[in-house]
Amino acid sequence: MSYRQLGTLRRIPLAKNIGLLLLVLGLLAAGPHPAAGSPAAQPEADTQSQPAGTDHQWKTAAVADGSSRPLFTLSGLPGRDQGALNNVPEVQHRFLAPWSGLGRNAVAIFSGSNALLHLSALGGTFLIIETGLDTQVHNFFVRHTFFENASHPAVSLGSIFPVLLGGGFLASGLIGGSSQLGSAGGAVLQASLLALSYTSALKALTGRPGPEHGILDDNQASTDFRFGFLRGGVFHGWPSGHMMANTAAVTSLLSFYKDNIWLDIAGGTYLAYMFLSVISHGKSSMHWFSDAVAGTLMGYAIGTTVGRDFRRRWENKKEKTAGVSVQVIPQLFGLSAHISW
């Protein structure tokens, strides 16, 4: 059976804003309000006393109660006086629960570039099976048991780590009144829930048995899939639930706390340890290599989607337009098409 490469999609960077929006025109400045009748309260006391060419000017205006307030007017660039700028209200962050945006994210994890990750998990599984890599990795860890003892903590911890991680952040946020910690915990718990639901459904439908004990002489065992419903249970099977749930939990946290290099290192180290444990545990009888690869790719799609969504909504940022953008550009000879998402 032959396969053709379908092509490469090239991303087109989105146009960026090239100007700053002036937000402080007519902003009331900070400071005490002069009493009515004082010289500063008279409308005539305007900018005549101000030096020419200054960046900003101060004026006074009467208000309903007879007092006056300085008004900040802008000409040119903002001046060095920060009095008015200190009155700009801070962004009010939201405390996001684990179920916040659940329905939207359940769809988004399969949309756009995430669809390629799920397709890569399917295609990667097929290639790993056909090339015999599943059997080779299995036989390697049967012969070499150096990682066997180290895998036990990971297998036990991996079943509950996503809940412990998300629950710990959520509880810390609730107790300490931190919307950031609480929302990060909500993201981890939602990503873990989506991953657990997805992997359970796939295992129930594909029914792939786990690897057999001992050395395998051929590749036949790794090709066994019992398609149907609950023909192979939901414990063993394709994809790895350990890898999908833990990858989703960790990457959701990394996406929420973006640009944190130490958190990235810790998360990547933990997932590498979990990956090796899953494919080597029980003399490689827990999961096939392709199970772990597929679970990692799918978990990454889930975790990054949920983590970025929670971060955006916690910062009260507007949602970017979702979907696929197709741009057709006339050329000298024919048309050029570009696809971005």
C-alpha positions in Angstrom: 0.0 0.0 0.0 1.6 3.3 -1.0 1.2 6.7 0.6 1.7 10.1 -0.9 2.7 13.2 0.9 -0.2 15.6 0.7 1.8 18.8 1.0 2.9 21.3 3.6 0.7 24.0 5.0 2.5 27.2 5.5 1.5 29.6 8.3 1.0 33.2 7.4 1.7 35.5 10.3 -1.2 37.6 11.3 -0.9 41.4 10.7 0.1 43.2 13.8 -1.1 46.5 15.1 1.1 49.4 14.2 -0.2 52.1 16.4 -1.0 52.8 20.0 -4.5 53.7 21.1 -4.7 56.9 23.1 -6.7 56.0 26.2 -6.3 59.0 28.5 -8.0 61.9 26.7 -10.0 63.9 29.2 -8.9 61.5 32.1 -9.5 63.0 35.5 -6.2 63.4 37.3 -5.4 62.4 40.8 -4.9 64.8 43.6 -6.9 66.9 46.1 -9.8 69.0 44.8 -9.4 72.7 45.5 -12.3 74.3 47.3 -14.8 76.5 45.6 -13.8 80.1 45.4 -10.1 79.4 45.4 -8.0 80.8 42.5 -7.5 77.3 41.1 -11.3 76.9 40.9 -11.8 79.7 38.4 -12.2 78.7 34.8 -10.1 81.6 33.6 -7.0 80.1 35.3 -6.0 78.0 32.3 -2.8 77.4 30.5 -1.5 80.9 30.2 0.9 80.3 33.0 2.2 77.1 31.5 5.5 77.2 29.5 5.1 76.9 25.7 6.0 73.6 24.1 5.3 71.4 27.1 4.0 67.9 26.4 0.8 68.2 28.3 -1.2 71.1 29.9 -3.4 71.2 32.9 -6.8 73.0 33.0 -9.5 73.3 35.6 -13.2 72.9 35.1 -16.1 73.6 37.4 -18.2 70.6 38.4 -21.7 70.4 39.8 -20.8 70.6 43.5 -18.9 73.9 42.9 -15.5 72.4 43.2 -13.0 71.9 40.4 -10.9 69.1 39.1 -7.8 69.2 37.0 -8.4 67.8 33.5 -5.5 66.1 31.7 -5.3 67.1 28.0 -2.8 65.6 25.7 -0.8 67.2 23.0 1.9 65.2 21.4 3.5 62.4 23.4 2.5 61.8 27.0 4.6 63.9 29.4 6.7 62.8 32.3 4.0 63.5 34.9 2.6 60.2 36.0 -0.2 61.6 38.1 -3.0 61.0 35.6 -1.6 57.7 34.4 -1.7 56.3 38.0 -5.5 56.5 37.9 -5.8 54.0 35.0 -7.7 51.0 36.6 -5.9 47.7 36.8 -7.2 44.7 34.8 -9.7 42.7 36.9 -8.7 39.1 36.6 -11.4 36.4 36.7 -11.4 33.3 38.9 -12.1 30.5 36.4 -13.7 27.2 37.5 -12.7 23.8 36.0 -16.0 23.7 34.0 -15.5 27.3 32.6 -15.6 27.1 28.8 -15.7 23.3 28.8 -18.0 22.9 25.8 -16.1 25.4 23.7 -12.8 23.7 24.5 -14.2 20.3 23.9 -14.6 21.4 20.3 -11.5 23.5 20.0 -9.2 20.6 20.9 -10.0 19.1 17.5 -10.0 22.3 15.5 -7.3 24.1 13.4 -3.8 22.9 13.9 -5.0 20.5 16.7 -6.6 18.3 14.0 -3.1 17.7 12.6 -1.9 16.5 15.9 -4.7 13.9 16.1 -4.1 12.9 12.5 -0.3 12.6 13.3 -1.2 10.3 16.2 -3.2 8.0 13.8 -0.6 8.1 11.1 2.3 7.7 13.5 0.7 4.7 15.0 0.3 3.1 11.6 3.9 3.8 10.6 5.3 2.5 13.9 3.4 -0.7 13.6 4.3 -1.3 9.9 8.0 -0.6 10.4 8.1 -3.1 13.3 9.2 -0.4 15.8 6.6 -1.4 18.3 8.0 -4.9 18.5 11.6 -3.7 18.6 11.0 -1.4 21.5 9.1 -4.1 23.3 11.9 -6.6 22.9 14.5 -4.1 24.0 12.9 -3.4 27.4 12.3 -7.1 27.9 16.0 -7.8 27.5 17.1 -4.6 29.4 15.3 -4.2 32.7 17.4 -1.2 34.0 14.3 1.0 34.0 12.0 -1.5 35.5 12.2 -0.4 39.2 12.2 3.3 38.3 8.9 2.8 36.4 6.9 1.8 39.4 6.5 5.2 41.0 5.5 6.8 37.7 2.8 4.2 37.0 1.3 4.7 40.4 1.7 8.4 40.5 0.5 8.9 36.9 -3.0 7.7 37.7 -3.6 10.5 40.2 -1.0 13.2 39.4 -3.3 15.3 37.1 -5.9 15.5 39.9 -3.4 16.2 42.5 -1.7 18.9 40.4 -5.0 20.7 39.4 -6.6 20.2 42.8 -3.5 21.6 44.6 -3.5 24.8 42.5 -7.2 25.2 42.8 -7.2 24.8 46.6 -4.3 27.2 46.9 -6.2 29.8 44.9 -9.3 29.4 46.9 -7.5 29.5 50.3 -5.1 32.3 49.4 -7.6 34.3 47.3 -5.5 34.1 44.2 -7.4 34.1 40.9 -4.3 33.1 39.0 -3.5 30.0 41.1 -7.2 29.0 41.1 -7.6 29.5 37.4 -4.4 27.5 36.7 -5.8 24.7 38.7 -9.1 24.9 36.8 -7.2 24.6 33.5 -5.4 21.5 34.7 -8.5 19.8 35.9 -10.5 20.6 32.8 -7.7 19.3 30.5 -7.4 16.2 32.6 -11.2 15.6 32.3 -11.2 16.0 28.6 -8.1 13.7 28.2 -9.6 11.0 30.4 -13.0 11.1 28.5 -11.3 11.0 25.1 -8.8 8.2 25.9 -11.6 6.0 27.5 -13.7 6.4 24.4 -10.9 5.5 22.0 -9.9 2.5 24.1 -13.5 1.3 24.2 -13.7 1.5 20.4 -10.3 0.2 19.3 -9.9 -2.6 21.9 -6.1 -3.0 21.4 -4.6 -5.6 23.7 -1.4 -4.7 25.6 1.9 -6.3 24.7 2.6 -9.9 25.6 5.2 -10.9 28.1 8.5 -12.2 26.7 10.4 -11.8 23.4 8.3 -11.5 20.3 9.5 -13.2 17.2 7.4 -11.3 14.7 5.3 -8.1 14.4 1.9 -9.9 14.5 0.9 -9.0 18.1 1.3 -5.3 17.6 -1.2 -5.3 14.7 -4.1 -6.7 16.8 -7.0 -4.2 17.2 -10.4 -5.5 18.2 -12.7 -2.7 16.8 -16.1 -2.6 18.3 -17.3 -1.6 21.7 -15.6 -2.7 24.9 -13.9 -5.7 23.2 -10.6 -4.9 24.9 -11.6 -3.0 28.0 -10.5 0.6 28.8 -7.4 -0.1 30.9 -4.9 -1.4 28.4 -5.1 -0.2 24.8 -4.6 2.6 22.4 -3.8 5.3 23.2 -2.0 5.4 26.5 -4.2 7.1 29.1 -1.3 7.7 31.4 0.5 9.7 28.7 -2.6 11.6 27.4 -3.8 12.6 30.8 -0.4 13.6 32.2 0.6 15.4 29.0 -2.7 17.3 29.0 -2.3 18.3 32.6 1.3 19.4 32.4 1.0 21.3 29.1 -2.1 23.1 30.2 -0.1 24.4 33.2 2.9 25.3 31.0 0.5 27.1 28.6 -1.1 29.0 31.4 2.2 30.1 32.9 3.8 30.9 29.6 7.5 31.8 29.2 8.5 30.2 32.5 11.7 28.3 31.6 12.0 26.5 34.9 8.5 25.2 34.7 9.1 24.1 31.2 12.2 22.1 32.2 10.4 20.5 35.1 7.3 19.6 33.1 9.4 18.2 30.2 11.5 16.1 32.5 8.4 14.7 34.2 6.8 13.7 30.9 10.0 12.1 29.6 10.1 10.0 32.8 6.5 9.1 32.4 7.0 8.1 28.8 9.9 5.8 29.5 8.0 4.3 32.5 4.9 3.5 30.4 6.7 1.6 27.6 9.1 -0.3 30.0 6.9 -1.2 33.0 6.3 -4.9 33.6 9.0 -5.8 31.1 7.2 -3.7 28.5 3.8 -5.4 29.0 1.8 -2.2 29.9 1.7 -0.3 26.6 3.1 -0.5 23.1 5.5 2.3 22.0 2.8 3.6 19.6 0.3 3.8 22.4 2.5 6.3 24.3 3.3 8.3 21.2 -0.4 8.7 20.3 -1.3 9.6 23.8 1.4 12.3 24.0 0.4 14.0 20.8 -3.3 14.0 21.6 -2.6 15.1 25.2 -0.5 18.0 23.9 -3.4 19.2 21.7 -5.8 19.1 24.7 -3.5 20.7 27.2 -2.2 23.6 25.1 -5.7 24.5 24.0 -7.2 24.6 27.4 -4.2 26.3 29.0 -4.1 29.1 26.5 -7.8 29.6 26.7 -7.8 29.9 30.5 -4.9 32.3 30.3 -6.6 34.5 27.8 -9.8 34.7 29.7 -8.0 35.2 33.0 -6.3 38.2 31.4 -9.7 39.4 30.0 -8.3 39.4 26.5 -10.5 39.2 23.5 -10.7 35.8 21.7 -8.9 35.5 18.4 -10.9 34.5 15.4 -10.9 30.8 15.1 -10.9 28.7 12.0 -8.9 28.3 8.9 -8.0 31.3 6.7 -7.5 30.8 3.0 -5.7 33.6 1.0 -5.5 33.5 -2.8 -3.0 35.9 -4.3 -2.9 36.6 -8.1 0.5 36.0 -9.6 2.0 36.7 -13.0 1.3 33.1 -14.0 -1.7 31.7 -12.2 -2.7 32.0 -8.5 -0.9 31.4 -5.3 -2.9 30.0 -2.4 -1.9 30.2 1.3 -3.6 28.5 4.2 -3.2 29.6 7.9 -5.0 28.8 11.2 
